[in-house]
């Protein structure tokens, strides 16, 4: 159980760093917020993949088959939404 939590934090940190590199602009986040971005992004990516691809399990879970890619997509989506919510000029 402890190994899974450590692995989740490490994967979340890596995914969060890559997501921050993909999304342009400055994101004022520390290490903990970056890891949280990757962890929450994995849940968002898992939910999005369950909505888009069969079998459709409409529950919140991290992606199982494509963990890294799903977490990265979810983290980029979350970071994009965060930037839209916190930007001073709201241009689309």
mmCIF file as gemmi writes it, N, C-alpha and C atoms, coordinates in Angstrom:
data_model
loop_
_atom_site.group_PDB
_atom_site.id
_atom_site.type_symbol
_atom_site.label_atom_id
_atom_site.label_alt_id
_atom_site.label_comp_id
_atom_site.label_asym_id
_atom_site.label_entity_id
_atom_site.label_seq_id
_atom_site.pdbx_PDB_ins_code
_atom_site.Cartn_x
_atom_site.Cartn_y
_atom_site.Cartn_z
_atom_site.occupancy
_atom_site.B_iso_or_equiv
_atom_site.pdbx_formal_charge
_atom_site.auth_seq_id
_atom_site.auth_asym_id
_atom_site.pdbx_PDB_model_num
ATOM 1 N N . UNK Axp A 1 ? 0.822 -1.196 0 1 0 ? 1 A 1
ATOM 2 C CA . UNK Axp A 1 ? 0 0 0 1 0 ? 1 A 1
ATOM 3 C C . UNK Axp A 1 ? 0.866 1.26 0 1 0 ? 1 A 1
ATOM 4 N N . UNK Axp A 2 ? 1.898 1.282 0.809 1 0 ? 2 A 1
ATOM 5 C CA . UNK Axp A 2 ? 2.776 2.45 0.89 1 0 ? 2 A 1
ATOM 6 C C . UNK Axp A 2 ? 3.536 2.628 -0.421 1 0 ? 2 A 1
ATOM 7 N N . UNK Axp A 3 ? 3.937 1.521 -1.035 1 0 ? 3 A 1
ATOM 8 C CA . UNK Axp A 3 ? 4.633 1.589 -2.318 1 0 ? 3 A 1
ATOM 9 C C . UNK Axp A 3 ? 3.737 2.224 -3.379 1 0 ? 3 A 1
ATOM 10 N N . UNK Axp A 4 ? 2.453 1.906 -3.374 1 0 ? 4 A 1
ATOM 11 C CA . UNK Axp A 4 ? 1.527 2.474 -4.35 1 0 ? 4 A 1
ATOM 12 C C . UNK Axp A 4 ? 1.37 3.977 -4.154 1 0 ? 4 A 1
ATOM 13 N N . UNK Axp A 5 ? 1.345 4.419 -2.919 1 0 ? 5 A 1
ATOM 14 C CA . UNK Axp A 5 ? 1.236 5.851 -2.642 1 0 ? 5 A 1
ATOM 15 C C . UNK Axp A 5 ? 2.494 6.579 -3.093 1 0 ? 5 A 1
ATOM 16 N N . UNK Axp A 6 ? 3.653 6.002 -2.823 1 0 ? 6 A 1
ATOM 17 C CA . UNK Axp A 6 ? 4.913 6.61 -3.258 1 0 ? 6 A 1
ATOM 18 C C . UNK Axp A 6 ? 4.976 6.656 -4.782 1 0 ? 6 A 1
ATOM 19 N N . UNK Axp A 7 ? 4.562 5.563 -5.438 1 0 ? 7 A 1
ATOM 20 C CA . UNK Axp A 7 ? 4.556 5.523 -6.893 1 0 ? 7 A 1
ATOM 21 C C . UNK Axp A 7 ? 3.577 6.558 -7.465 1 0 ? 7 A 1
ATOM 22 N N . UNK Axp A 8 ? 2.433 6.744 -6.821 1 0 ? 8 A 1
ATOM 23 C CA . UNK Axp A 8 ? 1.453 7.734 -7.257 1 0 ? 8 A 1
ATOM 24 C C . UNK Axp A 8 ? 2.033 9.141 -7.156 1 0 ? 8 A 1
ATOM 25 N N . UNK Axp A 9 ? 2.755 9.432 -6.09 1 0 ? 9 A 1
ATOM 26 C CA . UNK Axp A 9 ? 3.362 10.751 -5.917 1 0 ? 9 A 1
ATOM 27 C C . UNK Axp A 9 ? 4.463 10.984 -6.955 1 0 ? 9 A 1
ATOM 28 N N . UNK Axp A 10 ? 5.297 9.979 -7.191 1 0 ? 10 A 1
ATOM 29 C CA . UNK Axp A 10 ? 6.374 10.116 -8.173 1 0 ? 10 A 1
ATOM 30 C C . UNK Axp A 10 ? 5.803 10.293 -9.578 1 0 ? 10 A 1
ATOM 31 N N . UNK Axp A 11 ? 4.827 9.473 -9.945 1 0 ? 11 A 1
ATOM 32 C CA . UNK Axp A 11 ? 4.194 9.591 -11.255 1 0 ? 11 A 1
ATOM 33 C C . UNK Axp A 11 ? 3.487 10.936 -11.39 1 0 ? 11 A 1
ATOM 34 N N . UNK Axp A 12 ? 2.823 11.382 -10.325 1 0 ? 12 A 1
ATOM 35 C CA . UNK Axp A 12 ? 2.157 12.679 -10.345 1 0 ? 12 A 1
ATOM 36 C C . UNK Axp A 12 ? 3.132 13.83 -10.533 1 0 ? 12 A 1
ATOM 37 N N . UNK Axp A 13 ? 4.293 13.745 -9.9 1 0 ? 13 A 1
ATOM 38 C CA . UNK Axp A 13 ? 5.299 14.789 -10.043 1 0 ? 13 A 1
ATOM 39 C C . UNK Axp A 13 ? 5.848 14.831 -11.463 1 0 ? 13 A 1
ATOM 40 N N . UNK Axp A 14 ? 6.136 13.67 -12.026 1 0 ? 14 A 1
ATOM 41 C CA . UNK Axp A 14 ? 6.657 13.615 -13.395 1 0 ? 14 A 1
ATOM 42 C C . UNK Axp A 14 ? 5.623 14.136 -14.385 1 0 ? 14 A 1
ATOM 43 N N . UNK Axp A 15 ? 4.385 13.677 -14.246 1 0 ? 15 A 1
ATOM 44 C CA . UNK Axp A 15 ? 3.323 14.115 -15.153 1 0 ? 15 A 1
ATOM 45 C C . UNK Axp A 15 ? 3.059 15.613 -14.984 1 0 ? 15 A 1
ATOM 46 N N . UNK Axp A 16 ? 3.066 16.095 -13.763 1 0 ? 16 A 1
ATOM 47 C CA . UNK Axp A 16 ? 2.854 17.517 -13.523 1 0 ? 16 A 1
ATOM 48 C C . UNK Axp A 16 ? 3.947 18.378 -14.148 1 0 ? 16 A 1
ATOM 49 N N . UNK Axp A 17 ? 5.191 17.93 -14.059 1 0 ? 17 A 1
ATOM 50 C CA . UNK Axp A 17 ? 6.29 18.674 -14.67 1 0 ? 17 A 1
ATOM 51 C C . UNK Axp A 17 ? 6.166 18.694 -16.19 1 0 ? 17 A 1
ATOM 52 N N . UNK Axp A 18 ? 5.805 17.568 -16.783 1 0 ? 18 A 1
ATOM 53 C CA . UNK Axp A 18 ? 5.645 17.517 -18.24 1 0 ? 18 A 1
ATOM 54 C C . UNK Axp A 18 ? 4.465 18.374 -18.673 1 0 ? 18 A 1
ATOM 55 N N . UNK Axp A 19 ? 3.375 18.338 -17.919 1 0 ? 19 A 1
ATOM 56 C CA . UNK Axp A 19 ? 2.205 19.163 -18.254 1 0 ? 19 A 1
ATOM 57 C C . UNK Axp A 19 ? 2.549 20.644 -18.173 1 0 ? 19 A 1
ATOM 58 N N . UNK Axp A 20 ? 3.331 21.023 -17.171 1 0 ? 20 A 1
ATOM 59 C CA . UNK Axp A 20 ? 3.742 22.419 -17.057 1 0 ? 20 A 1
ATOM 60 C C . UNK Axp A 20 ? 4.665 22.821 -18.191 1 0 ? 20 A 1
ATOM 61 N N . UNK Axp A 21 ? 5.428 21.882 -18.735 1 0 ? 21 A 1
ATOM 62 C CA . UNK Axp A 21 ? 6.291 22.181 -19.876 1 0 ? 21 A 1
ATOM 63 C C . UNK Axp A 21 ? 5.487 22.302 -21.171 1 0 ? 21 A 1
ATOM 64 N N . UNK Axp A 22 ? 4.384 21.557 -21.265 1 0 ? 22 A 1
ATOM 65 C CA . UNK Axp A 22 ? 3.564 21.584 -22.478 1 0 ? 22 A 1
ATOM 66 C C . UNK Axp A 22 ? 2.738 22.857 -22.563 1 0 ? 22 A 1
ATOM 67 N N . UNK Axp A 23 ? 2.113 23.246 -21.467 1 0 ? 23 A 1
ATOM 68 C CA . UNK Axp A 23 ? 1.238 24.425 -21.457 1 0 ? 23 A 1
ATOM 69 C C . UNK Axp A 23 ? 2.11 25.678 -21.43 1 0 ? 23 A 1
ATOM 70 N N . UNK Axp A 24 ? 1.92 26.575 -22.411 1 0 ? 24 A 1
ATOM 71 C CA . UNK Axp A 24 ? 2.773 27.767 -22.456 1 0 ? 24 A 1
ATOM 72 C C . UNK Axp A 24 ? 2.456 28.738 -21.33 1 0 ? 24 A 1
ATOM 73 N N . UNK Axp A 25 ? 3.444 29.525 -20.993 1 0 ? 25 A 1
ATOM 74 C CA . UNK Axp A 25 ? 3.265 30.531 -19.954 1 0 ? 25 A 1
ATOM 75 C C . UNK Axp A 25 ? 3.888 30.097 -18.638 1 0 ? 25 A 1
ATOM 76 N N . UNK Axp A 26 ? 3.772 30.981 -17.666 1 0 ? 26 A 1
ATOM 77 C CA . UNK Axp A 26 ? 4.34 30.727 -16.343 1 0 ? 26 A 1
ATOM 78 C C . UNK Axp A 26 ? 3.256 30.205 -15.418 1 0 ? 26 A 1
ATOM 79 N N . UNK Axp A 27 ? 3.557 29.139 -14.706 1 0 ? 27 A 1
ATOM 80 C CA . UNK Axp A 27 ? 2.633 28.591 -13.71 1 0 ? 27 A 1
ATOM 81 C C . UNK Axp A 27 ? 3.32 28.674 -12.346 1 0 ? 27 A 1
ATOM 82 N N . UNK Axp A 28 ? 2.833 29.548 -11.466 1 0 ? 28 A 1
ATOM 83 C CA . UNK Axp A 28 ? 3.473 29.702 -10.155 1 0 ? 28 A 1
ATOM 84 C C . UNK Axp A 28 ? 3.064 28.572 -9.21 1 0 ? 28 A 1
ATOM 85 N N . UNK Axp A 29 ? 3.73 27.433 -9.327 1 0 ? 29 A 1
ATOM 86 C CA . UNK Axp A 29 ? 3.418 26.27 -8.492 1 0 ? 29 A 1
ATOM 87 C C . UNK Axp A 29 ? 4.702 25.726 -7.889 1 0 ? 29 A 1
ATOM 88 N N . UNK Axp A 30 ? 4.573 25.179 -6.708 1 0 ? 30 A 1
ATOM 89 C CA . UNK Axp A 30 ? 5.694 24.506 -6.076 1 0 ? 30 A 1
ATOM 90 C C . UNK Axp A 30 ? 5.682 23.013 -6.41 1 0 ? 30 A 1
ATOM 91 N N . UNK Axp A 31 ? 6.552 22.279 -5.741 1 0 ? 31 A 1
ATOM 92 C CA . UNK Axp A 31 ? 6.661 20.841 -5.993 1 0 ? 31 A 1
ATOM 93 C C . UNK Axp A 31 ? 5.403 20.087 -5.582 1 0 ? 31 A 1
ATOM 94 N N . UNK Axp A 32 ? 4.83 20.456 -4.463 1 0 ? 32 A 1
ATOM 95 C CA . UNK Axp A 32 ? 3.646 19.744 -3.966 1 0 ? 32 A 1
ATOM 96 C C . UNK Axp A 32 ? 2.457 20.004 -4.882 1 0 ? 32 A 1
ATOM 97 N N . UNK Axp A 33 ? 2.292 21.255 -5.314 1 0 ? 33 A 1
ATOM 98 C CA . UNK Axp A 33 ? 1.192 21.576 -6.226 1 0 ? 33 A 1
ATOM 99 C C . UNK Axp A 33 ? 1.385 20.892 -7.577 1 0 ? 33 A 1
ATOM 100 N N . UNK Axp A 34 ? 2.63 20.759 -8.032 1 0 ? 34 A 1
ATOM 101 C CA . UNK Axp A 34 ? 2.906 20.071 -9.288 1 0 ? 34 A 1
ATOM 102 C C . UNK Axp A 34 ? 2.569 18.59 -9.172 1 0 ? 34 A 1
ATOM 103 N N . UNK Axp A 35 ? 2.931 17.965 -8.056 1 0 ? 35 A 1
ATOM 104 C CA . UNK Axp A 35 ? 2.586 16.565 -7.847 1 0 ? 35 A 1
ATOM 105 C C . UNK Axp A 35 ? 1.075 16.395 -7.738 1 0 ? 35 A 1
ATOM 106 N N . UNK Axp A 36 ? 0.413 17.32 -7.053 1 0 ? 36 A 1
ATOM 107 C CA . UNK Axp A 36 ? -1.047 17.252 -6.942 1 0 ? 36 A 1
ATOM 108 C C . UNK Axp A 36 ? -1.71 17.424 -8.306 1 0 ? 36 A 1
ATOM 109 N N . UNK Axp A 37 ? -1.146 18.285 -9.15 1 0 ? 37 A 1
ATOM 110 C CA . UNK Axp A 37 ? -1.652 18.452 -10.508 1 0 ? 37 A 1
ATOM 111 C C . UNK Axp A 37 ? -1.586 17.135 -11.274 1 0 ? 37 A 1
ATOM 112 N N . UNK Axp A 38 ? -0.479 16.435 -11.172 1 0 ? 38 A 1
ATOM 113 C CA . UNK Axp A 38 ? -0.348 15.148 -11.856 1 0 ? 38 A 1
ATOM 114 C C . UNK Axp A 38 ? -1.27 14.087 -11.291 1 0 ? 38 A 1
ATOM 115 N N . UNK Axp A 39 ? -1.446 14.057 -9.983 1 0 ? 39 A 1
ATOM 116 C CA . UNK Axp A 39 ? -2.313 13.05 -9.355 1 0 ? 39 A 1
ATOM 117 C C . UNK Axp A 39 ? -3.769 13.303 -9.716 1 0 ? 39 A 1
ATOM 118 N N . UNK Axp A 40 ? -4.215 14.544 -9.567 1 0 ? 40 A 1
ATOM 119 C CA . UNK Axp A 40 ? -5.602 14.866 -9.913 1 0 ? 40 A 1
ATOM 120 C C . UNK Axp A 40 ? -5.808 14.731 -11.418 1 0 ? 40 A 1
ATOM 121 N N . UNK Axp A 41 ? -4.784 15.057 -12.188 1 0 ? 41 A 1
ATOM 122 C CA . UNK Axp A 41 ? -4.853 14.877 -13.632 1 0 ? 41 A 1
ATOM 123 C C . UNK Axp A 41 ? -5.039 13.427 -14.031 1 0 ? 41 A 1
ATOM 124 N N . UNK Axp A 42 ? -4.478 12.5 -13.257 1 0 ? 42 A 1
ATOM 125 C CA . UNK Axp A 42 ? -4.677 11.084 -13.565 1 0 ? 42 A 1
ATOM 126 C C . UNK Axp A 42 ? -6.134 10.677 -13.353 1 0 ? 42 A 1
ATOM 127 N N . UNK Axp A 43 ? -6.769 11.245 -12.353 1 0 ? 43 A 1
ATOM 128 C CA . UNK Axp A 43 ? -8.185 10.955 -12.138 1 0 ? 43 A 1
ATOM 129 C C . UNK Axp A 43 ? -9.054 11.591 -13.223 1 0 ? 43 A 1
ATOM 130 N N . UNK Axp A 44 ? -8.719 12.804 -13.626 1 0 ? 44 A 1
ATOM 131 C CA . UNK Axp A 44 ? -9.462 13.46 -14.706 1 0 ? 44 A 1
ATOM 132 C C . UNK Axp A 44 ? -9.267 12.697 -16.011 1 0 ? 44 A 1
ATOM 133 N N . UNK Axp A 45 ? -8.035 12.306 -16.297 1 0 ? 45 A 1
ATOM 134 C CA . UNK Axp A 45 ? -7.758 11.536 -17.506 1 0 ? 45 A 1
ATOM 135 C C . UNK Axp A 45 ? -8.447 10.181 -17.505 1 0 ? 45 A 1
ATOM 136 N N . UNK Axp A 46 ? -8.51 9.533 -16.35 1 0 ? 46 A 1
ATOM 137 C CA . UNK Axp A 46 ? -9.209 8.252 -16.254 1 0 ? 46 A 1
ATOM 138 C C . UNK Axp A 46 ? -10.699 8.394 -16.476 1 0 ? 46 A 1
ATOM 139 N N . UNK Axp A 47 ? -11.265 9.451 -15.944 1 0 ? 47 A 1
ATOM 140 C CA . UNK Axp A 47 ? -12.694 9.686 -16.142 1 0 ? 47 A 1
ATOM 141 C C . UNK Axp A 47 ? -12.996 10.043 -17.589 1 0 ? 47 A 1
ATOM 142 N N . UNK Axp A 48 ? -12.15 10.872 -18.196 1 0 ? 48 A 1
ATOM 143 C CA . UNK Axp A 48 ? -12.344 11.209 -19.608 1 0 ? 48 A 1
ATOM 144 C C . UNK Axp A 48 ? -12.212 9.985 -20.508 1 0 ? 48 A 1
ATOM 145 N N . UNK Axp A 49 ? -11.249 9.123 -20.203 1 0 ? 49 A 1
ATOM 146 C CA . UNK Axp A 49 ? -11.089 7.928 -21.032 1 0 ? 49 A 1
ATOM 147 C C . UNK Axp A 49 ? -12.251 6.961 -20.852 1 0 ? 49 A 1
ATOM 148 N N . UNK Axp A 50 ? -12.835 6.908 -19.667 1 0 ? 50 A 1
ATOM 149 C CA . UNK Axp A 50 ? -13.988 6.025 -19.481 1 0 ? 50 A 1
ATOM 150 C C . UNK Axp A 50 ? -15.227 6.574 -20.17 1 0 ? 50 A 1
ATOM 151 N N . UNK Axp A 51 ? -15.296 7.883 -20.349 1 0 ? 51 A 1
ATOM 152 C CA . UNK Axp A 51 ? -16.416 8.474 -21.069 1 0 ? 51 A 1
ATOM 153 C C . UNK Axp A 51 ? -16.258 8.259 -22.577 1 0 ? 51 A 1
ATOM 154 N N . UNK Axp A 52 ? -15.031 8.392 -23.079 1 0 ? 52 A 1
ATOM 155 C CA . UNK Axp A 52 ? -14.802 8.345 -24.516 1 0 ? 52 A 1
ATOM 156 C C . UNK Axp A 52 ? -14.661 6.931 -25.079 1 0 ? 52 A 1
ATOM 157 N N . UNK Axp A 53 ? -14.034 6.017 -24.341 1 0 ? 53 A 1
ATOM 158 C CA . UNK Axp A 53 ? -13.717 4.698 -24.874 1 0 ? 53 A 1
ATOM 159 C C . UNK Axp A 53 ? -14.455 3.605 -24.115 1 0 ? 53 A 1
ATOM 160 N N . UNK Axp A 54 ? -14.955 2.574 -24.827 1 0 ? 54 A 1
ATOM 161 C CA . UNK Axp A 54 ? -15.624 1.467 -24.153 1 0 ? 54 A 1
ATOM 162 C C . UNK Axp A 54 ? -14.616 0.617 -23.394 1 0 ? 54 A 1
ATOM 163 N N . UNK Axp A 55 ? -14.991 -0.093 -22.392 1 0 ? 55 A 1
ATOM 164 C CA . UNK Axp A 55 ? -16.297 -0.127 -21.731 1 0 ? 55 A 1
ATOM 165 C C . UNK Axp A 55 ? -16.484 1.129 -20.889 1 0 ? 55 A 1
ATOM 166 N N . UNK Axp A 56 ? -17.679 1.661 -20.925 1 0 ? 56 A 1
ATOM 167 C CA . UNK Axp A 56 ? -17.977 2.915 -20.243 1 0 ? 56 A 1
ATOM 168 C C . UNK Axp A 56 ? -18.288 2.652 -18.772 1 0 ? 56 A 1
ATOM 169 N N . UNK Axp A 57 ? -17.333 2.995 -17.923 1 0 ? 57 A 1
ATOM 170 C CA . UNK Axp A 57 ? -17.53 2.921 -16.473 1 0 ? 57 A 1
ATOM 171 C C . UNK Axp A 57 ? -17.584 4.355 -15.983 1 0 ? 57 A 1
ATOM 172 N N . UNK Axp A 58 ? -18.758 4.838 -15.688 1 0 ? 58 A 1
ATOM 173 C CA . UNK Axp A 58 ? -18.912 6.236 -15.311 1 0 ? 58 A 1
ATOM 174 C C . UNK Axp A 58 ? -18.656 6.421 -13.821 1 0 ? 58 A 1
ATOM 175 N N . UNK Axp A 59 ? -17.398 6.27 -13.449 1 0 ? 59 A 1
ATOM 176 C CA . UNK Axp A 59 ? -16.976 6.541 -12.088 1 0 ? 59 A 1
ATOM 177 C C . UNK Axp A 59 ? -15.606 7.205 -12.147 1 0 ? 59 A 1
ATOM 178 N N . UNK Axp A 60 ? -15.208 7.774 -11.047 1 0 ? 60 A 1
ATOM 179 C CA . UNK Axp A 60 ? -13.946 8.495 -10.996 1 0 ? 60 A 1
ATOM 180 C C . UNK Axp A 60 ? -12.861 7.519 -10.582 1 0 ? 60 A 1
ATOM 181 N N . UNK Axp A 61 ? -11.903 7.307 -11.472 1 0 ? 61 A 1
ATOM 182 C CA . UNK Axp A 61 ? -10.791 6.41 -11.192 1 0 ? 61 A 1
ATOM 183 C C . UNK Axp A 61 ? -9.594 6.804 -12.045 1 0 ? 61 A 1
ATOM 184 N N . UNK Axp A 62 ? -8.398 6.474 -11.589 1 0 ? 62 A 1
ATOM 185 C CA . UNK Axp A 62 ? -7.241 6.758 -12.435 1 0 ? 62 A 1
ATOM 186 C C . UNK Axp A 62 ? -7.217 5.785 -13.607 1 0 ? 62 A 1
ATOM 187 N N . UNK Axp A 63 ? -6.643 6.196 -14.733 1 0 ? 63 A 1
ATOM 188 C CA . UNK Axp A 63 ? -6.607 5.303 -15.882 1 0 ? 63 A 1
ATOM 189 C C . UNK Axp A 63 ? -5.758 4.08 -15.6 1 0 ? 63 A 1
ATOM 190 N N . UNK Axp A 64 ? -6.202 2.93 -16.041 1 0 ? 64 A 1
ATOM 191 C CA . UNK Axp A 64 ? -5.504 1.689 -15.75 1 0 ? 64 A 1
ATOM 192 C C . UNK Axp A 64 ? -4.617 1.274 -16.919 1 0 ? 64 A 1
ATOM 193 N N . UNK Axp A 65 ? -5.165 1.243 -18.13 1 0 ? 65 A 1
ATOM 194 C CA . UNK Axp A 65 ? -4.401 0.758 -19.275 1 0 ? 65 A 1
ATOM 195 C C . UNK Axp A 65 ? -3.341 1.749 -19.722 1 0 ? 65 A 1
ATOM 196 N N . UNK Axp A 66 ? -3.701 2.98 -19.869 1 0 ? 66 A 1
ATOM 197 C CA . UNK Axp A 66 ? -2.789 3.999 -20.37 1 0 ? 66 A 1
ATOM 198 C C . UNK Axp A 66 ? -2.57 5.046 -19.289 1 0 ? 66 A 1
ATOM 199 N N . UNK Axp A 67 ? -1.952 4.651 -18.199 1 0 ? 67 A 1
ATOM 200 C CA . UNK Axp A 67 ? -1.855 5.504 -17.021 1 0 ? 67 A 1
ATOM 201 C C . UNK Axp A 67 ? -1.112 6.795 -17.308 1 0 ? 67 A 1
ATOM 202 N N . UNK Axp A 68 ? 0.023 6.712 -17.951 1 0 ? 68 A 1
ATOM 203 C CA . UNK Axp A 68 ? 0.841 7.9 -18.147 1 0 ? 68 A 1
ATOM 204 C C . UNK Axp A 68 ? 0.186 8.873 -19.116 1 0 ? 68 A 1
ATOM 205 N N . UNK Axp A 69 ? -0.283 8.378 -20.247 1 0 ? 69 A 1
ATOM 206 C CA . UNK Axp A 69 ? -0.894 9.242 -21.252 1 0 ? 69 A 1
ATOM 207 C C . UNK Axp A 69 ? -2.196 9.856 -20.736 1 0 ? 69 A 1
ATOM 208 N N . UNK Axp A 70 ? -3.016 9.067 -20.065 1 0 ? 70 A 1
ATOM 209 C CA . UNK Axp A 70 ? -4.26 9.591 -19.502 1 0 ? 70 A 1
ATOM 210 C C . UNK Axp A 70 ? -4.009 10.635 -18.442 1 0 ? 70 A 1
ATOM 211 N N . UNK Axp A 71 ? -3.009 10.405 -17.597 1 0 ? 71 A 1
ATOM 212 C CA . UNK Axp A 71 ? -2.669 11.381 -16.565 1 0 ? 71 A 1
ATOM 213 C C . UNK Axp A 71 ? -2.146 12.661 -17.185 1 0 ? 71 A 1
ATOM 214 N N . UNK Axp A 72 ? -1.368 12.545 -18.256 1 0 ? 72 A 1
ATOM 215 C CA . UNK Axp A 72 ? -0.832 13.73 -18.918 1 0 ? 72 A 1
ATOM 216 C C . UNK Axp A 72 ? -1.935 14.553 -19.568 1 0 ? 72 A 1
ATOM 217 N N . UNK Axp A 73 ? -2.855 13.903 -20.235 1 0 ? 73 A 1
ATOM 218 C CA . UNK Axp A 73 ? -3.976 14.618 -20.853 1 0 ? 73 A 1
ATOM 219 C C . UNK Axp A 73 ? -4.82 15.308 -19.779 1 0 ? 73 A 1
ATOM 220 N N . UNK Axp A 74 ? -5.124 14.597 -18.703 1 0 ? 74 A 1
ATOM 221 C CA . UNK Axp A 74 ? -5.905 15.183 -17.615 1 0 ? 74 A 1
ATOM 222 C C . UNK Axp A 74 ? -5.197 16.352 -16.957 1 0 ? 74 A 1
ATOM 223 N N . UNK Axp A 75 ? -3.882 16.242 -16.766 1 0 ? 75 A 1
ATOM 224 C CA . UNK Axp A 75 ? -3.129 17.331 -16.138 1 0 ? 75 A 1
ATOM 225 C C . UNK Axp A 75 ? -3.063 18.549 -17.044 1 0 ? 75 A 1
ATOM 226 N N . UNK Axp A 76 ? -2.91 18.335 -18.348 1 0 ? 76 A 1
ATOM 227 C CA . UNK Axp A 76 ? -2.888 19.47 -19.277 1 0 ? 76 A 1
ATOM 228 C C . UNK Axp A 76 ? -4.245 20.165 -19.293 1 0 ? 76 A 1
ATOM 229 N N . UNK Axp A 77 ? -5.323 19.392 -19.28 1 0 ? 77 A 1
ATOM 230 C CA . UNK Axp A 77 ? -6.668 19.979 -19.244 1 0 ? 77 A 1
ATOM 231 C C . UNK Axp A 77 ? -6.857 20.789 -17.963 1 0 ? 77 A 1
ATOM 232 N N . UNK Axp A 78 ? -6.453 20.229 -16.833 1 0 ? 78 A 1
ATOM 233 C CA . UNK Axp A 78 ? -6.587 20.949 -15.562 1 0 ? 78 A 1
ATOM 234 C C . UNK Axp A 78 ? -5.749 22.218 -15.536 1 0 ? 78 A 1
ATOM 235 N N . UNK Axp A 79 ? -4.536 22.143 -16.052 1 0 ? 79 A 1
ATOM 236 C CA . UNK Axp A 79 ? -3.669 23.314 -16.053 1 0 ? 79 A 1
ATOM 237 C C . UNK Axp A 79 ? -4.204 24.392 -16.983 1 0 ? 79 A 1
ATOM 238 N N . UNK Axp A 80 ? -4.772 24.001 -18.096 1 0 ? 80 A 1
ATOM 239 C CA . UNK Axp A 80 ? -5.38 24.959 -19.022 1 0 ? 80 A 1
ATOM 240 C C . UNK Axp A 80 ? -6.572 25.651 -18.353 1 0 ? 80 A 1
ATOM 241 N N . UNK Axp A 81 ? -7.411 24.877 -17.658 1 0 ? 81 A 1
ATOM 242 C CA . UNK Axp A 81 ? -8.548 25.455 -16.941 1 0 ? 81 A 1
ATOM 243 C C . UNK Axp A 81 ? -8.054 26.382 -15.824 1 0 ? 81 A 1
ATOM 244 N N . UNK Axp A 82 ? -7.01 25.989 -15.123 1 0 ? 82 A 1
ATOM 245 C CA . UNK Axp A 82 ? -6.431 26.821 -14.062 1 0 ? 82 A 1
ATOM 246 C C . UNK Axp A 82 ? -5.929 28.142 -14.629 1 0 ? 82 A 1
ATOM 247 N N . UNK Axp A 83 ? -5.257 28.093 -15.77 1 0 ? 83 A 1
ATOM 248 C CA . UNK Axp A 83 ? -4.754 29.32 -16.381 1 0 ? 83 A 1
ATOM 249 C C . UNK Axp A 83 ? -5.894 30.219 -16.843 1 0 ? 83 A 1
ATOM 250 N N . UNK Axp A 84 ? -6.967 29.635 -17.37 1 0 ? 84 A 1
ATOM 251 C CA . UNK Axp A 84 ? -8.122 30.447 -17.76 1 0 ? 84 A 1
ATOM 252 C C . UNK Axp A 84 ? -8.775 31.107 -16.548 1 0 ? 84 A 1
ATOM 253 N N . UNK Axp A 85 ? -8.847 30.378 -15.441 1 0 ? 85 A 1
ATOM 254 C CA . UNK Axp A 85 ? -9.512 30.898 -14.248 1 0 ? 85 A 1
ATOM 255 C C . UNK Axp A 85 ? -8.699 31.978 -13.557 1 0 ? 85 A 1
ATOM 256 N N . UNK Axp A 86 ? -7.373 31.909 -13.664 1 0 ? 86 A 1
ATOM 257 C CA . UNK Axp A 86 ? -6.54 32.857 -12.922 1 0 ? 86 A 1
ATOM 258 C C . UNK Axp A 86 ? -5.92 33.939 -13.794 1 0 ? 86 A 1
ATOM 259 N N . UNK Axp A 87 ? -6.206 33.952 -15.089 1 0 ? 87 A 1
ATOM 260 C CA . UNK Axp A 87 ? -5.594 34.965 -15.941 1 0 ? 87 A 1
ATOM 261 C C . UNK Axp A 87 ? -6.307 36.311 -15.725 1 0 ? 87 A 1
ATOM 262 N N . UNK Axp A 88 ? -5.56 37.37 -15.879 1 0 ? 88 A 1
ATOM 263 C CA . UNK Axp A 88 ? -6.124 38.702 -15.679 1 0 ? 88 A 1
ATOM 264 C C . UNK Axp A 88 ? -6.905 39.156 -16.9 1 0 ? 88 A 1
ATOM 265 N N . UNK Axp A 89 ? -6.411 38.826 -18.064 1 0 ? 89 A 1
ATOM 266 C CA . UNK Axp A 89 ? -7.131 39.134 -19.3 1 0 ? 89 A 1
ATOM 267 C C . UNK Axp A 89 ? -7.725 37.86 -19.829 1 0 ? 89 A 1
ATOM 268 N N . UNK Axp A 90 ? -9.003 37.816 -19.981 1 0 ? 90 A 1
ATOM 269 C CA . UNK Axp A 90 ? -9.689 36.601 -20.399 1 0 ? 90 A 1
ATOM 270 C C . UNK Axp A 90 ? -9.972 36.663 -21.889 1 0 ? 90 A 1
ATOM 271 N N . UNK Axp A 91 ? -8.998 36.277 -22.668 1 0 ? 91 A 1
ATOM 272 C CA . UNK Axp A 91 ? -9.181 36.225 -24.114 1 0 ? 91 A 1
ATOM 273 C C . UNK Axp A 91 ? -9.123 34.785 -24.549 1 0 ? 91 A 1
ATOM 274 N N . UNK Axp A 92 ? -9.986 34.426 -25.448 1 0 ? 92 A 1
ATOM 275 C CA . UNK Axp A 92 ? -10.004 33.039 -25.958 1 0 ? 92 A 1
ATOM 276 C C . UNK Axp A 92 ? -9.512 33.019 -27.37 1 0 ? 92 A 1
